[in-house]
Amino acid sequence: MKKKTNPAPRKSVEGALRFWRYGAFGTLGLQYFYAGRPGAGIGQCLMGIFLWALFIASFFEPTNLTSKLLFAAFLLTLLTFISVRNYVKIKRGQFTDREGHIIC
């Protein structure tokens, strides 16, 4: 007699995008936790927290305004790249869960 296995619950693009928005537009990696990929989620979350903290702290440094703005712009560019990359992966159907199934 064959054992019946329960298929993994279906994840949706809408759910992944919801967690993408809640996680500071993908920079905190909440969409990875939604997909059941905690390792990627923790790595993305730590990197996002570090970059956001540097971005906020850059305005409190006792340097001139030009260097503050350049450093903040660089960090904001990194955060935007992370955000857009995750958004495009979700919308194109390239975002996968732990077993490699595409979130659709």
C-alpha positions in Angstrom: 0.0 0.0 0.0 1.3 3.4 -1.0 1.7 6.1 1.6 0.0 9.3 0.7 2.0 12.4 1.1 0.5 15.8 1.6 1.6 18.2 -1.0 3.1 21.4 0.3 0.6 24.2 0.6 0.6 26.5 -2.5 2.2 29.8 -2.0 1.0 32.7 -4.1 2.7 35.7 -5.8 0.3 38.0 -3.9 1.5 36.6 -0.6 5.1 36.9 -1.6 4.6 40.5 -2.7 2.8 41.3 0.6 5.8 40.1 2.6 8.1 41.9 0.2 6.2 45.2 1.0 6.1 44.5 4.7 9.9 43.8 4.8 10.9 47.4 3.7 10.3 46.6 0.0 12.3 43.3 0.0 15.4 44.6 1.7 14.7 42.7 5.0 14.0 39.3 3.3 10.6 38.5 4.7 9.5 37.0 1.4 12.1 34.3 1.9 10.5 33.3 5.2 7.2 33.2 3.4 8.6 30.8 0.9 10.0 28.6 3.6 13.7 29.5 3.0 14.8 30.6 6.4 18.5 30.5 5.6 18.2 33.0 2.7 15.7 35.0 4.9 18.2 35.4 7.8 21.0 36.4 5.5 18.9 38.9 3.6 17.5 40.3 6.9 20.9 40.7 8.5 22.3 42.4 5.4 19.2 44.7 5.1 19.3 45.7 8.8 23.1 46.5 8.5 22.6 48.6 5.3 19.5 50.4 6.8 21.5 51.1 10.0 24.4 52.5 8.0 22.1 54.6 5.9 20.4 56.1 9.0 23.7 56.5 10.9 25.3 58.3 7.9 23.2 61.4 8.7 24.6 61.6 12.2 28.2 61.4 11.3 30.2 64.6 12.1 31.5 65.0 8.5 30.6 67.5 5.8 27.2 67.3 4.0 28.6 66.2 0.7 30.3 63.0 2.0 27.2 62.2 4.0 25.0 62.5 0.9 27.4 60.4 -1.2 27.6 57.6 1.3 23.8 57.7 1.9 23.2 57.6 -1.9 25.6 54.7 -2.3 23.7 52.7 0.4 20.4 53.7 -1.0 21.5 52.4 -4.4 22.4 49.0 -2.8 19.1 48.8 -1.0 17.2 49.7 -4.2 19.1 47.1 -6.2 18.2 44.4 -3.6 14.5 45.6 -3.6 14.1 45.6 -7.4 15.9 42.3 -7.8 13.6 40.5 -5.4 10.5 42.2 -6.9 11.4 41.2 -10.4 12.1 37.6 -9.4 8.7 37.3 -7.7 6.8 39.0 -10.7 8.6 36.9 -13.3 7.8 33.7 -11.6 11.5 32.9 -10.8 11.0 32.9 -7.0 11.1 29.4 -5.5 10.2 27.8 -2.2 12.4 25.4 -0.2 11.7 22.4 -2.5 12.4 24.4 -5.7 8.7 24.9 -6.7 8.0 28.2 -8.3 5.7 30.5 -6.4 2.8 31.2 -8.7 
